[in-house]
Amino acid sequence: MKAWEATIRKTQQAKKQATNIFGSAHVAHVDDEDTDQLENHAAGEIYHAERFLSNGDYYTGNWSENFPHGFGKYWWTDGCMYVGDWCRGKTMGRGTFSWPSGASYDGEFKSGYMDGEGTYTGPNGDTYRGHWVMNLKHGHGVKEYTNGDTYEGEWCRGLQEANGKYNWKGGSHYDGEWKNGTMSGKGKLIWPDGSMYEGEWEECLPKGNGTFQWADGSSYVGNWSTDSGEQDLTFNPSSDDVKHDPQEVFDVYLKDCFISPQDKVPILPSQKKLAIWRSSKGTEPSVRPRRMSVDGRLDASMDKDLARMRMLDDTERTMKARDDASLISGNALSEGSPIRLPKVVKKQGETISKGHKNYELMLNLQLGIRHSVGRPGPVPSLDLKSSAFNPKEKVWTRFPPEGSKYTPPHQSCEFRWKDYCPLVFRTLRMLFKVDAADYMLSICGNDALRELSSPGKSGSFFYLTHDDRYMIKTIKKAEVKAILRMLSAYYNHFRSFEHTLLTKFYGLHCVKLTGPAQKKVRFIIMGNLFCTDHVIHRRFDLKGSSLGRITDKPESEIQTTTILKDLDLNFMFRLEKTWIEEFRRQIDRDCDFLEQERIMDYSLLVGLHFKDTNSDLDDSAYHVSDPGGSKLGISMHTRVEKMERKNEMELIGEPTGVCYDVVMFFGIIDILQDYDITKKLEHAYKSFQYDPTSISAVDPRNYSRRFRDFILKIFIEDE
């Protein structure tokens, strides 16, 4: 191998001499892409080639259509080398990757990653033999350390996890549960002198119920902790009646039982770049060469706009699940992608213009909002009297076409306008820091509202403002009663909890048309969770139930506006420690509130923008807010991890270790459904036909418990 590297270096020196004699342009012409044209190889033909690349890299082996394809060797100028199988420029199959430090990996590769069965030997001699996923030890494996320690068991994302056995050089050994690379859970540690601890562990220390038994037979049984004040132990003496101090377990026995650290790899195989000329056949003559990483990504330093593209061909897609490939944008270099995001994402809904069946209703709504919000009045206080929440607290206003003392003339038919609890909603808008002028401009400005293409399952219609800030939903009389009944508790909940995930309500109104029909249209104005310049690539409506909770659409028909459901979910959401703790607390608070108010059938709406896709906007130019200044559920820069189900009806699958950087939005919606007689009958009817735990219509207490259990399992800490 060293002789081969020496030959390469001599070849590079000869290359530089040729460059000095003939000029760089001539050498590039002969050595790079135009060699293919001179040799006149047919499209798709695989042939042997030798490539001296302009940056000093060298490749020899099978070649096809300007890519390494088949068996070949690639040597980087920094000393890294790969020898093995390639597929269209990506390490794919079996191969060996070596580092200049002396470290090496021999095993399976997928899309540039160490993935499958393989053996890694570190520069210090540590060796791991086992399963890999995306460059990380994941699955069963054996690690042998140069200090004589060994570990055999399960791994997860590069760390010991679940069940495993660790042997120290000195003869001690632990057999039990692991978490995040530490002894955590139930396990047994036996020392060479015969002493033993069996019980609960936390981060490599006894914590919880357990028994430590000395070699002489005496033991301590009870609750263990490093804090002596928390210990609650009972001593059982041996026949020798020797007294032991439980602290010696920590100070003496566990002193040398530390876990050897994991390997630190300076650069991973998937991060290495190939200095390969992209084919310019059939394209503009000005196409420049670009460096490409072995996992198929183009080098961001060479072309920022193309850096986020992923080259996933048909061979790769058989190895990856559908959504892994669905993250490719419309300009991606791969062929036949199952989903392609459009270059320009159109706004949702149909603009309500003159001639639309709901045009007059829109005019009535805008006139009423302008009247309600613009009505002069004192600045409200946050401390409202109980009378303000009285359901009978409402104001009727008549809007004749010719106008009146309080209303302007208009071109619509005569109608009556009702404001429910106007002072409460005015105060809520102040609490939500909504400027009255901006609020009117969004809803009542010169721009028309947009009606979503189809009504919801409840039969309600949805309208969006031109700036996407607010959503207007038509609701039933029962829903009006529900919001008025819980309005006081709702108001106090928002005052108490800054990070509540509940939908924000800005106004509750009714339009009553005059004439024979006497039609009443009740509607509520809400905040739009997805008011952002980010393209929302995936939307999920999650309840924690399984019956009917799947979208009957093939992958090719899923658009950026498609609402996916529980059984469509193929990601786990990873939040940083501070956020996940606040999220768990807030989910508990919000679910407790909804349960107390006898509300059920609500959902967690989640929107994901994948940051590494080549969407129609540049991520660097349009972040909604700084990551450090994110609010819980709004524009959160975090990660999601792909999961896979063993069967289609399983709500939660297994994590795969494949993660994506995203901007995430989420909130609890549809919080106006009482557990009324209709829902009780639905529950009774469906319980005869299906598993009662799988249906959505259950009583608020069970709904709350099931909902939070599900949500807290798919939102996990990002370590």
C-alpha positions in Angstrom: 0.0 0.0 0.0 2.8 2.4 0.9 4.5 1.6 -2.5 1.3 2.4 -4.3 1.1 5.8 -2.5 4.7 6.5 -3.4 3.9 5.8 -7.1 0.9 8.2 -6.8 3.1 11.0 -5.4 5.7 10.5 -8.3 2.8 10.6 -10.8 1.6 13.9 -9.2 5.1 15.4 -9.6 5.1 14.4 -13.2 1.7 16.0 -13.6 3.0 19.3 -12.2 6.0 19.2 -14.6 3.6 18.7 -17.5 1.5 21.6 -16.3 4.6 23.9 -16.3 5.5 22.8 -19.8 2.2 22.7 -21.6 0.1 25.0 -19.5 -2.7 24.1 -17.1 -5.5 24.4 -19.7 -3.9 21.7 -21.9 -3.4 19.3 -19.1 -6.9 19.8 -17.8 -8.2 19.1 -21.3 -6.4 15.8 -21.6 -6.8 14.5 -18.0 -10.3 15.5 -17.2 -13.7 15.2 -18.8 -12.7 15.7 -22.4 -10.7 12.4 -22.2 -14.1 10.7 -22.2 -15.1 12.4 -25.3 -11.8 11.5 -27.1 -12.2 7.9 -26.1 -15.8 8.1 -27.3 -17.4 5.8 -24.7 -21.1 5.0 -25.0 -23.6 6.4 -22.4 -23.7 4.0 -19.4 -20.6 2.1 -20.4 -18.4 1.0 -17.5 -14.6 1.1 -18.3 -11.3 1.4 -16.5 -10.0 4.9 -16.1 -7.2 6.8 -14.3 -7.8 10.3 -13.2 -5.2 12.9 -12.1 -7.4 15.6 -10.6 -6.4 19.3 -10.6 -6.4 19.6 -6.8 -3.9 16.7 -6.4 -6.4 13.8 -5.8 -6.0 10.6 -7.7 -8.4 7.9 -8.8 -8.0 4.6 -10.6 -10.6 2.0 -11.3 -14.0 1.5 -13.0 -15.6 4.6 -14.4 -19.0 5.5 -16.0 -20.4 8.8 -17.2 -17.9 10.9 -15.4 -18.3 9.1 -12.0 -16.4 6.3 -10.2 -18.7 3.3 -10.8 -17.7 -0.2 -9.8 -14.4 -1.1 -8.1 -11.8 1.7 -7.6 -9.3 3.5 -5.5 -9.4 7.1 -4.5 -6.6 8.9 -2.8 -7.0 12.3 -1.3 -4.0 14.7 -0.9 -4.5 14.7 2.9 -3.6 11.0 3.0 -7.1 9.5 3.3 -7.9 6.6 0.9 -10.8 4.5 -0.1 -10.5 1.2 -1.9 -13.7 -0.6 -2.8 -17.1 -0.4 -4.5 -18.6 2.7 -6.0 -22.0 3.6 -7.4 -22.2 6.8 -9.5 -19.6 8.7 -7.4 -20.7 7.4 -4.0 -19.0 4.7 -1.9 -21.6 2.0 -2.0 -21.1 -1.7 -1.2 -18.0 -3.1 0.4 -14.8 -1.2 0.9 -11.9 0.0 3.1 -11.4 3.6 4.2 -8.1 4.5 5.8 -7.0 7.7 7.5 -3.4 9.1 7.6 -3.5 8.6 11.4 -3.5 4.9 10.8 -7.2 4.4 11.6 -9.2 2.3 9.1 -12.7 1.0 8.5 -13.3 -2.3 6.6 -16.9 -3.1 5.8 -20.1 -2.0 4.2 -20.9 1.5 2.8 -24.2 3.1 1.8 -24.3 6.5 0.1 -20.9 7.4 1.4 -21.6 6.4 5.0 -20.2 3.5 7.0 -23.5 1.6 7.1 -24.0 -2.1 7.6 -21.5 -4.6 9.1 -18.0 -3.4 9.5 -14.8 -3.2 11.5 -13.2 0.1 12.7 -9.7 0.2 14.1 -8.8 3.5 15.7 -5.3 5.2 15.6 -4.7 4.0 19.2 -5.7 0.4 18.4 -9.2 0.3 19.7 -11.3 -2.0 17.5 -15.1 -2.2 17.0 -16.7 -5.0 15.1 -20.4 -4.8 14.5 -23.3 -2.9 12.9 -23.2 0.7 11.7 -25.9 3.2 10.6 -24.9 6.5 9.0 -21.3 6.5 10.4 -22.5 5.6 13.9 -22.3 2.3 15.8 -25.9 1.2 15.9 -27.1 -2.3 16.7 -25.1 -5.2 18.1 -21.3 -4.8 18.3 -18.1 -5.7 20.1 -15.6 -3.0 21.2 -12.1 -4.0 22.2 -10.0 -1.2 23.9 -6.3 -1.1 23.9 -6.3 -0.8 27.7 -7.7 -4.4 27.8 -11.4 -3.5 28.4 -14.1 -5.0 26.2 -17.8 -4.3 25.6 -20.3 -6.6 23.9 -23.9 -5.6 23.4 -26.2 -3.1 21.9 -25.3 0.3 20.6 -27.5 3.3 19.6 -26.2 6.3 17.7 -22.6 5.7 18.6 -23.1 4.9 22.3 -23.8 1.8 24.4 -27.6 1.4 24.9 -30.0 -1.2 26.2 -28.3 -4.5 27.2 -24.6 -5.1 27.2 -21.6 -6.5 29.1 -18.5 -4.6 29.9 -15.3 -6.3 31.1 -12.5 -4.4 32.7 -8.9 -5.5 32.3 -8.6 -6.0 36.1 -11.3 -8.7 36.1 -14.4 -6.8 37.1 -17.4 -7.1 34.8 -20.9 -5.4 34.5 -23.8 -7.1 32.8 -27.0 -5.1 32.5 -28.7 -2.1 31.0 -27.1 1.0 29.5 -28.2 4.5 28.5 -26.3 7.1 26.5 -23.0 5.2 27.0 -23.3 4.8 30.8 -24.5 2.0 33.1 -28.1 3.0 33.7 -31.0 0.8 34.7 -30.9 -2.6 36.2 -27.6 -4.5 36.2 -25.0 -6.5 38.1 -21.3 -5.6 38.7 -19.0 -8.3 40.0 -15.5 -7.6 41.3 -12.5 -10.0 41.2 -12.6 -10.5 45.0 -16.2 -11.8 44.7 -17.9 -8.6 45.9 -21.0 -7.8 43.9 -23.6 -5.0 43.5 -27.0 -5.9 41.9 -29.7 -3.4 41.5 -30.4 0.0 39.9 -27.8 2.2 38.3 -27.7 5.8 37.1 -24.7 7.2 35.0 -22.4 4.4 36.2 -23.2 4.7 39.9 -25.7 2.8 42.1 -28.9 4.8 42.4 -32.1 3.4 43.7 -32.9 0.0 45.1 -30.0 -2.5 45.2 -27.9 -4.9 47.2 -24.1 -4.7 47.7 -22.6 -7.9 49.0 -19.0 -8.2 50.2 -16.9 -11.3 49.6 -17.3 -12.2 53.3 -21.1 -12.4 52.9 -22.2 -9.2 54.6 -24.4 -6.9 52.6 -26.2 -3.6 52.5 -29.8 -3.6 51.1 -32.0 -0.6 50.3 -31.9 2.7 48.5 -28.5 3.8 47.2 -27.3 7.3 46.4 -24.1 9.3 46.3 -25.8 11.6 48.7 -25.6 9.9 52.1 -28.7 11.9 53.2 -30.8 10.1 50.5 -29.5 6.6 51.4 -31.8 4.2 53.2 -29.8 1.0 53.8 -30.1 -2.0 56.0 -26.9 -3.8 57.0 -26.9 -7.6 57.1 -23.7 -8.8 58.8 -21.9 -12.0 58.0 -20.9 -14.8 60.4 -17.6 -12.9 61.0 -19.6 -9.9 62.2 -17.4 -7.5 60.3 -18.9 -4.0 59.9 -18.5 -2.2 56.5 -19.0 1.4 55.5 -21.3 1.8 52.5 -19.2 4.7 51.3 -16.4 2.4 50.4 -18.5 1.1 47.5 -18.1 4.5 45.9 -14.6 5.4 47.2 -12.9 2.0 46.7 -14.8 -0.4 44.6 -16.1 1.9 41.9 -12.9 4.1 41.8 -11.4 2.3 38.8 -14.6 1.2 37.1 -14.8 3.9 34.5 -15.9 3.4 30.9 -13.3 4.0 28.3 -14.1 7.0 26.0 -15.4 6.7 22.5 -13.3 7.3 19.3 -13.0 10.7 17.9 -12.8 10.7 14.2 -11.5 14.0 12.7 -13.3 13.5 9.4 -15.9 10.9 8.3 -15.9 9.2 5.0 -19.2 10.9 4.0 -17.5 14.3 4.5 -14.7 13.7 2.1 -15.1 15.5 -1.2 -14.4 14.2 -4.7 -12.8 16.6 -7.1 -14.7 15.2 -10.1 -15.8 17.2 -13.1 -19.5 17.3 -13.6 -20.5 16.5 -17.2 -21.3 19.5 -19.3 -22.7 17.6 -22.2 -25.9 19.2 -23.3 -25.5 22.1 -20.9 -24.0 25.6 -21.0 -20.3 25.7 -21.9 -19.7 27.8 -18.8 -20.4 25.0 -16.4 -17.6 24.8 -13.9 -16.2 21.8 -12.1 -17.5 21.2 -8.6 -16.3 19.2 -5.7 -18.7 16.5 -4.5 -18.7 14.6 -1.2 -18.8 10.9 -1.3 -22.4 10.9 0.0 -23.5 12.8 -3.1 -23.6 16.4 -1.8 -21.8 19.1 -3.7 -19.3 21.2 -1.8 -21.0 24.3 -0.4 -17.8 26.4 -0.7 -18.0 25.9 -4.5 -21.6 26.5 -5.1 -23.9 27.7 -2.2 -27.1 27.2 -4.1 -26.4 23.6 -5.0 -24.7 22.6 -1.7 -28.0 21.4 -0.3 -28.9 19.1 -3.2 -28.7 15.4 -2.7 -27.9 12.9 -5.4 -30.2 9.9 -4.8 -30.5 7.5 -7.7 -32.7 4.5 -8.1 -30.2 2.2 -6.5 -30.1 4.3 -3.3 -33.8 4.6 -3.1 -34.2 0.9 -2.7 -32.2 1.2 0.5 -33.9 4.3 1.9 -37.5 4.8 3.0 -39.8 7.0 0.9 -39.4 10.2 3.0 -35.6 10.1 3.0 -35.8 10.6 -0.7 -38.8 12.9 -0.5 -36.6 15.7 1.0 -35.0 16.3 -2.4 -36.0 19.6 -4.0 -37.3 20.2 -7.4 -33.9 21.1 -8.7 -32.2 18.0 -7.3 -29.7 16.2 -9.5 -31.3 12.8 -8.9 -33.7 11.3 -11.4 -37.2 10.1 -10.7 -37.5 11.5 -7.2 -40.8 10.5 -5.7 -41.5 14.1 -4.6 -40.3 17.3 -6.1 -40.9 20.7 -4.4 -42.0 23.3 -6.9 -39.6 26.2 -7.7 -42.3 28.7 -6.5 -44.7 27.5 -3.8 -48.0 29.2 -4.4 -50.1 30.5 -1.5 -52.8 28.2 -0.2 -56.4 28.8 -1.2 -58.5 30.6 -3.8 -58.7 34.4 -3.7 -62.3 35.5 -3.0 -62.9 38.0 -5.8 -66.2 39.5 -7.1 -68.4 36.7 -8.4 -67.3 34.2 -5.8 -70.2 32.6 -3.9 -68.8 34.0 -0.6 -67.7 37.4 -1.8 -70.5 39.2 0.0 -69.9 37.3 3.2 -66.2 38.4 3.0 -67.3 42.0 2.6 -69.7 41.7 5.6 -66.9 40.2 7.7 -64.4 42.9 6.8 -66.9 45.6 7.5 -67.8 44.1 10.9 -64.2 43.6 11.9 -63.3 47.2 11.0 -66.3 48.4 13.0 -65.5 46.3 16.1 -61.7 46.9 16.2 -62.0 50.6 15.3 -64.7 51.3 17.9 -63.2 53.9 20.3 -62.8 52.8 23.9 -60.5 53.0 26.9 -57.4 50.9 27.0 -58.4 47.7 28.7 -56.9 46.4 31.9 -55.5 42.8 32.1 -57.5 42.4 35.3 -61.0 41.9 33.9 -64.2 41.7 35.9 -66.1 38.5 35.8 -69.0 40.2 34.1 -66.8 40.7 31.0 -66.9 36.9 30.5 -70.7 36.6 30.7 -72.0 34.7 27.6 -74.7 37.3 27.4 -72.1 40.0 27.0 -72.5 40.7 23.2 -73.2 43.6 20.9 -75.4 43.6 17.9 -74.9 46.2 15.1 -77.1 46.7 12.0 -75.3 47.4 8.7 -77.8 48.8 6.1 -76.4 49.4 2.6 -76.9 53.1 2.8 -75.0 53.4 6.1 -76.1 54.6 9.5 -74.9 56.8 12.3 -72.3 54.2 13.3 -71.7 52.2 10.1 -70.4 53.3 6.6 -72.4 52.7 3.4 -71.5 49.5 1.5 -72.2 47.6 -1.6 -73.3 44.4 0.1 -76.8 43.4 1.2 -78.1 44.4 4.7 -76.8 42.3 7.5 -76.5 42.3 11.3 -73.2 41.9 13.1 -72.6 40.4 16.5 -69.6 40.7 18.8 -69.2 38.1 21.5 -67.5 39.3 24.7 -65.8 42.2 22.9 -63.8 43.5 25.9 -62.3 40.0 26.6 -61.1 39.6 23.0 -59.8 43.2 22.8 -57.8 42.4 26.0 -56.6 39.1 24.5 -55.3 40.9 21.4 -53.4 43.3 23.8 -52.1 40.3 25.7 -50.9 38.8 22.4 -49.2 42.1 21.5 -51.4 42.6 18.4 -51.5 46.2 17.1 -55.1 47.1 16.3 -54.1 48.9 13.0 -52.1 46.0 11.8 -54.9 43.6 12.7 -57.4 45.6 10.7 -55.0 45.9 7.8 -54.4 42.2 7.6 -58.1 41.3 7.6 -59.8 44.4 6.2 -57.2 45.9 3.9 -57.4 46.1 0.2 -56.3 42.5 -0.3 -59.0 39.9 -0.4 -59.2 36.8 1.8 -58.3 33.4 0.5 -60.7 30.4 0.9 -59.0 27.0 1.4 -59.9 24.6 -1.4 -62.0 22.2 0.7 -63.8 22.5 4.0 -62.6 20.5 7.0 -64.1 17.2 8.2 -66.5 19.2 10.5 -67.9 21.1 7.5 -66.3 24.3 8.6 -64.8 26.7 6.0 -61.4 28.3 6.5 -60.2 31.6 5.2 -56.7 33.0 5.3 -55.6 36.7 5.3 -53.4 37.8 2.5 -50.3 38.0 4.8 -51.0 34.5 6.3 -51.1 35.9 9.8 -54.7 35.0 10.6 -57.1 32.2 9.9 -60.8 32.6 10.0 -62.9 29.5 10.6 -66.7 29.2 10.4 -68.0 27.3 13.5 -71.2 25.8 14.8 -73.4 27.1 17.6 -72.1 24.3 19.9 -68.5 25.5 19.4 -69.5 29.1 20.2 -71.0 27.8 23.5 -67.8 25.9 24.2 -65.5 28.9 23.8 -67.8 31.2 25.8 -68.1 28.6 28.6 -64.3 28.2 29.0 -63.4 31.8 28.0 -62.5 32.9 31.6 -60.3 29.8 32.2 -58.8 30.2 28.7 -57.9 33.8 29.4 -56.3 33.0 32.7 -54.3 30.1 31.2 -52.7 32.4 28.7 -51.9 34.9 31.4 -50.3 32.2 33.5 -48.3 30.3 30.9 -46.2 32.2 28.3 -45.3 29.1 26.3 -48.8 27.6 26.1 -49.3 25.7 22.8 -53.1 26.3 22.6 -54.5 28.1 19.6 -54.7 31.9 20.0 -58.2 33.3 19.5 -58.5 37.0 18.5 -62.2 37.4 18.0 -65.6 35.7 18.0 -68.3 37.1 15.7 -71.5 36.3 13.9 -73.0 37.6 10.6 -76.8 37.4 10.3 -78.1 38.0 6.8 -81.5 39.7 6.4 -84.2 38.4 4.2 -86.2 35.2 4.1 -83.2 32.9 4.8 -82.2 34.7 8.0 -78.9 32.8 7.6 -76.4 33.0 10.5 -72.6 32.5 10.0 -70.6 32.3 13.2 -66.8 32.4 12.9 -63.7 32.7 15.0 -60.4 34.4 14.2 -57.3 32.5 15.1 -53.5 32.8 14.7 -52.0 30.9 11.8 -49.4 28.6 13.1 -47.5 28.5 9.8 -47.2 32.3 9.3 -43.6 32.1 8.0 -41.4 32.7 5.0 -40.1 29.2 5.4 -41.7 26.6 3.0 -43.5 24.1 5.2 -42.4 20.8 3.5 -44.3 18.4 5.8 -47.5 19.0 7.9 -48.7 16.5 10.5 -52.0 16.5 12.4 -51.4 14.2 15.4 -54.0 12.9 17.9 -52.5 9.7 19.3 -55.2 7.4 17.8 -54.9 5.0 14.9 -58.4 4.4 13.5 -58.6 6.3 10.2 -55.5 8.2 11.0 -53.7 7.7 7.7 -53.7 9.8 4.4 -55.0 7.8 1.5 -52.5 9.3 -1.0 -49.5 7.8 -2.7 -46.1 9.5 -2.0 -46.1 11.2 -5.5 -49.3 13.1 -4.7 -48.3 14.4 -1.3 -47.8 18.2 -1.6 -46.4 20.8 0.8 -50.0 21.6 1.8 -51.1 17.9 2.4 -52.0 17.3 6.0 -50.5 13.9 7.1 -51.8 12.0 10.1 -50.6 9.7 12.9 -49.9 6.6 10.8 -48.1 8.7 8.2 -45.7 10.1 10.7 -42.1 8.8 10.1 -40.1 11.2 12.2 -39.3 11.7 15.9 -38.8 15.3 16.9 -35.6 16.1 18.8 -35.5 19.2 21.1 -32.6 20.5 23.1 -32.6 19.7 26.8 -34.0 23.1 28.0 -36.7 23.1 25.3 -37.8 19.5 25.9 -38.2 20.1 29.6 -40.4 23.1 29.0 -42.3 21.3 26.3 -43.1 18.4 28.6 -44.3 20.7 31.3 -46.4 22.7 28.9 -48.0 19.7 27.3 -49.0 18.6 30.8 -50.4 22.0 31.7 -52.4 22.3 28.4 -53.8 18.8 28.6 -54.8 19.3 32.2 -56.6 22.5 31.1 -58.5 20.8 28.2 -59.4 17.9 30.4 -60.9 20.2 33.0 -62.9 22.0 30.4 -64.2 18.6 29.0 -62.6 19.2 25.6 -61.5 16.3 23.4 -60.6 15.5 19.7 -57.8 18.2 19.6 -54.6 17.7 17.7 -51.0 18.7 17.7 -50.3 20.4 14.4 -46.6 20.1 13.4 -45.0 21.8 10.4 -41.4 21.0 9.2 -39.1 23.0 7.0 -36.1 21.0 6.0 -33.1 23.3 6.0 -30.9 21.2 3.7 -33.3 21.1 0.8 -32.8 23.5 -2.2 -36.2 25.2 -1.8 -37.3 28.4 -3.5 -35.8 30.6 -0.8 -32.3 30.8 0.6 -32.2 29.8 4.2 -29.4 32.2 5.1 -31.5 35.1 4.0 -34.9 34.6 5.5 -34.8 33.1 9.0 -37.9 34.2 10.8 -36.0 34.6 14.1 -32.7 33.9 15.7 -32.5 30.3 17.0 -31.6 31.6 20.5 -34.7 33.7 20.4 -37.2 31.1 19.4 -40.5 30.6 21.2 -41.7 27.2 22.1 -43.4 25.8 18.9 -42.5 28.8 16.7 -39.6 28.8 14.3 -37.5 26.3 16.3 -34.2 25.4 14.7 -33.8 21.7 15.7 -33.6 18.2 14.3 -35.9 15.3 13.4 -34.9 11.7 13.4 -36.4 9.2 10.9 -38.2 6.3 12.4 -39.5 3.0 10.8 -42.5 0.9 11.8 -42.5 -2.9 12.0 -46.1 -2.9 10.9 -48.4 -0.3 9.3 -50.8 0.0 12.3 -48.0 0.7 14.8 -48.2 4.3 16.0 -44.6 4.7 17.0 -41.7 3.1 15.1 -38.0 2.6 15.9 -35.5 5.4 15.5 -33.0 4.9 12.7 -30.3 7.4 13.6 -30.9 9.3 10.4 -31.4 13.0 11.3 -32.3 16.1 9.5 -31.9 19.8 10.4 -35.3 21.5 10.4 -37.2 24.6 11.4 -40.2 23.3 13.3 -43.6 24.8 14.2 -46.2 23.2 16.4 -49.3 24.0 18.4 -52.5 22.4 19.7 -55.5 23.1 17.5 -59.2 22.2 17.4 -59.9 22.9 21.0 -63.6 23.6 20.8 -65.0 20.1 20.7 -67.1 19.2 23.8 -67.6 15.6 24.8 -71.3 16.0 24.0 -74.0 13.5 23.3 -72.9 13.2 19.6 -69.4 12.2 20.6 -70.7 9.8 23.3 -72.9 8.1 20.7 -69.9 8.0 18.2 -67.8 6.3 20.9 -70.4 3.8 21.8 -71.1 2.9 18.1 -67.4 2.6 17.1 -66.5 0.6 20.2 -68.7 -2.3 19.0 -66.8 -2.4 15.7 -63.2 -1.4 16.6 -60.7 -1.5 19.5 -62.0 1.3 21.8 -58.4 2.5 22.4 -57.8 3.1 18.7 -60.8 5.5 18.0 -60.6 9.3 18.4 -63.9 9.8 20.2 -63.2 9.0 23.8 -63.9 10.8 27.0 -61.7 13.8 27.8 -59.8 12.1 30.6 -58.8 9.1 28.4 -58.2 11.4 25.4 -55.9 13.6 27.4 -53.9 10.7 28.8 -53.5 9.0 25.4 -52.7 12.3 23.6 -49.9 13.3 26.0 -48.5 9.7 26.2 -48.2 9.7 22.4 -46.8 13.2 22.1 -44.2 12.7 24.8 -42.9 9.6 23.1 -42.3 11.2 19.7 -40.7 14.4 21.2 -37.4 13.3 22.6 -34.3 15.1 24.0 -31.6 15.9 21.4 -28.4 14.9 23.1 
